[in-house]
Amino acid sequence: MSQQELADLADVAKITVQRIENAKFTVTLGVLISFANAMEISLSELLDFPLPKDS
């Protein structure tokens, strides 16, 4: 899915998707929910990623 497609489906601006991707924007819970809905996955699935190991 392209940034534009995600932005359209989540009803956010493409620049918002780009800023989140580049860690230049703090994402809100509402936007995360919109992304999950746009991708037809649960919010927990969207946020399920391995945590970095402590050195």
N, C-alpha and C positions, 0 to 999 in steps of 0.2 A: 504494500500500500504506500502510495506516495504521500509526501507531506501535505500536498494540496487536497488529496482525497481524504486524509484523516481530518484535516481542518474543516473541510466541507461537512463531513459526517458528524463531527463533534461540535459543529457550529462555533468554531473559533477561527481567528485569523491565522493564515499560514505563518506569519511572522511569529506568532505565539508558539506554534509547534517548533519552529526553528530555534527560538530563544530557549525553550525548554531543552531541546536536544543538545544545545551548546552550553547548558548550565548558566545561562545569562538571565534566567527568569525563575522565580520561585513558583512552582506549580501549586494550584489550589486543589482541594479535595473535589470541588465541583468539576474542574477540568479533567482530573483523573477519572472521575465517574463518566464524563462525556467520552473520553478516549476509550474506556472499557466498553461502553455501550456501542460506540462506533465500530469497534473491532469484534463485537459480539462475544466478549469474554467477561468473566467476573472481575470485579475490582481486585479480589485476592489473587487471581491468576495474573493480572497485570503487575502486581507488586511482588510476586513470588520470584525472587532471584537470590542466588547464593551470596552470603555476606563474605567480605574479604577476611582472610585469616589474619590474626594478630601476629606481628613479627616477634 
